[in-house]
Amino acid sequence: MFSTVIDVLEIILEDGLTSEQKGEAYALLDSLQTFEFTFCLHLMKDILGITNELSQALQRGEQDIVNAMSLVRICKKRLHDMRDDKWTDFINNVTSFCQQQKIEVPHMDDKWVARGRSRRRAQDIPNLYHFRVEIFYTVLDMQLQELNNRFTKLNTELLLCIACLNPNDGFHAFNKDKLIQMTQFYPTDFSLVDRAVLENQLDTYIMDMRSDDQFTSLKNVGSLAEKMIKSRKDIIYPVVFKLLELALVLPVATAGVERAFSAMNIIKNRLRNRIGDQWMNDLLLAYVEKEILDSIDNEVIIQLFQNMKSRRYKL
């Protein structure tokens, strides 16, 4: 779509209805037809391509945790490989694309100068260092660090244990050893007696679940917990039900993150591009959690603001 986008912007530049449209088209053309933009465009395309299957797996209604954790491991491996071994192929692809689109390719040994900056005040670094270290390595390292932070070894083990509670396909994922291991992540919730009881309780529980027709068509942990309460089996298997409760309160859905990212496009637009982090966080909170804020009386907010410090006039 790159050539098509450029063609459309050139048409707007020539035939735009207003000077504002023409000015915006000129600014976009000036930004798009640069080596740095093309470099970043290819880099994000490759990274998003590597993480696409993982992203889709984490956003599905029915969380397939086992496969998702496998995809996390694969994504880390592919990102490591790209960082260590794929620079030459990557820069060749970017250069070839720029030549096709008639975009000027800088010499990698020349001094890097940021757009709009004087050469006399430019950092004394070559283009190769800027593109390879400051962009290519940095972005990949940030992506790897984010995956490592969100999917630590402890979190991954816990998620794999929770997956064993899934009732789908006749409790196919059930694993007694994993569920016993899960109690070790919650030492304050399970005493030594609870762990001893759980070992025998799990054997009875799984035989009961697989032999009871009302549990054969269940698809997720939430419906399993509801059915256990309705059939009063939460009383029969209290330790197992406690595992279910802990699994249900663990936040694995990404809906909140998706809403926040969608709101960012509305809050941080071109007119507010230099907005500070704290101000943006406050605006995002107010936008994303609008239902909560709507329930708060304006008088409460006024009084809170008034009490922050003494003011000349009362609101």
Salt bridges, closest charged atoms under 4 A:
GLU24 OE2 - ARG270 NH1 3.29
ASP30 OD2 - ARG115 NH2 2.44
GLU36 OE1 - HIS130 NE2 3.39
ASP46 OD1 - LYS45 NZ 3.42
ASP81 OD2 - LYS77 NZ 2.86
ASP84 OD1 - ARG83 NH1 3.75
GLU134 OE1 - HIS130 ND1 2.76
ASP141 OD1 - ARG83 NE 2.62
GLU146 OE2 - ARG150 NE 2.65
GLU157 OE1 - LYS178 NZ 3.44
ASP203 OD2 - LYS176 NZ 2.98
ASP208 OD2 - LYS233 NZ 2.95
ASP212 OD2 - LYS233 NZ 3.90
